[in-house]
């Protein structure tokens, strides 16, 4: 009877150690789906920031050259910025 009781205690202790280790790892490290959601949110934020900065530059050029002729270099930049806005919007829709 003493042997059986010792075996049950040892088995309980081993299972307790494994269960404690599992709970520690589960609570300490991020899960894959949480990391994926966080990655998607970060990608969306970066894209939104890029779009805002490009749009802000377009507004600056619009304000500066309102009803005036743009120099060729500025016109090229303006067209490139318009294309960049379209690309960023397309990436955001995916």
C-alpha positions as CSV (number, residue, x, y, z in Angstrom):
1,X,0.0,0.0,0.0
2,X,2.9,2.3,0.8
3,X,4.4,1.7,-2.7
4,X,1.1,2.6,-4.4
5,X,0.7,5.8,-2.3
6,X,4.3,6.9,-3.1
7,X,3.6,6.2,-6.8
8,X,0.5,8.3,-6.8
9,X,2.3,11.1,-5.1
10,X,5.2,11.0,-7.5
11,X,2.9,10.8,-10.5
12,X,0.8,13.8,-9.2
13,X,4.0,15.8,-8.6
14,X,5.3,15.1,-12.2
15,X,1.9,16.0,-13.7
16,X,1.8,19.1,-11.6
17,X,5.3,20.2,-12.8
18,X,4.3,19.6,-16.4
19,X,1.0,21.4,-16.0
20,X,2.8,24.4,-14.3
21,X,5.3,24.5,-17.1
22,X,2.6,24.4,-19.7
23,X,0.7,27.3,-18.0
24,X,3.8,29.3,-17.6
25,X,4.7,29.0,-21.3
26,X,1.1,29.6,-22.4
27,X,0.8,32.8,-20.4
28,X,4.3,34.1,-21.1
29,X,4.6,33.8,-24.9
30,X,2.4,35.3,-27.5
31,X,0.1,33.1,-29.6
32,X,0.5,33.0,-33.4
33,X,-3.0,34.5,-34.1
34,X,-2.3,37.4,-31.7
35,X,0.9,38.1,-33.4
36,X,-0.8,37.9,-36.8
37,X,-3.5,40.4,-35.7
38,X,-0.8,42.7,-34.3
39,X,1.2,42.5,-37.6
40,X,-1.9,43.4,-39.6
41,X,-2.7,46.4,-37.4
42,X,0.9,47.6,-37.7
43,X,0.9,47.2,-41.5
44,X,-2.4,49.1,-41.7
45,X,-1.0,51.9,-39.5
46,X,2.2,52.2,-41.6
47,X,0.2,52.3,-44.8
48,X,-2.1,55.0,-43.4
49,X,0.8,57.1,-42.2
50,X,2.5,56.8,-45.6
51,X,-0.7,57.8,-47.4
52,X,-1.2,60.8,-45.1
53,X,2.3,62.1,-45.7
54,X,2.0,61.8,-49.4
55,X,-1.4,63.5,-49.4
56,X,0.0,66.2,-47.1
57,X,2.7,66.9,-49.7
58,X,0.1,67.1,-52.5
59,X,-1.9,69.6,-50.5
60,X,1.2,71.7,-49.9
61,X,1.9,71.8,-53.7
62,X,-1.7,72.5,-54.4
63,X,-1.7,75.4,-52.0
64,X,1.6,76.8,-53.3
65,X,0.8,76.6,-57.0
66,X,-2.9,77.3,-56.9
67,X,-3.9,79.0,-60.2
68,X,-0.2,79.2,-61.1
69,X,1.9,77.3,-63.5
70,X,4.0,74.6,-61.9
71,X,7.7,74.2,-62.9
72,X,8.4,71.0,-64.8
73,X,10.2,69.4,-61.9
74,X,7.4,70.1,-59.5
75,X,4.8,68.8,-62.0
76,X,6.8,65.6,-62.3
77,X,6.9,65.3,-58.5
78,X,3.1,66.0,-58.3
79,X,2.3,63.3,-60.8
80,X,4.6,60.8,-59.0
81,X,2.8,61.6,-55.8
82,X,-0.6,61.1,-57.4
83,X,0.6,57.7,-58.6
84,X,1.9,56.9,-55.1
85,X,-1.4,57.7,-53.6
86,X,-3.2,55.3,-56.0
87,X,-0.7,52.6,-55.2
88,X,-1.1,53.1,-51.4
89,X,-4.9,53.0,-51.7
90,X,-4.7,49.8,-53.7
91,X,-2.4,48.2,-51.2
92,X,-4.8,49.3,-48.4
93,X,-7.7,47.6,-50.1
94,X,-6.0,44.2,-50.2
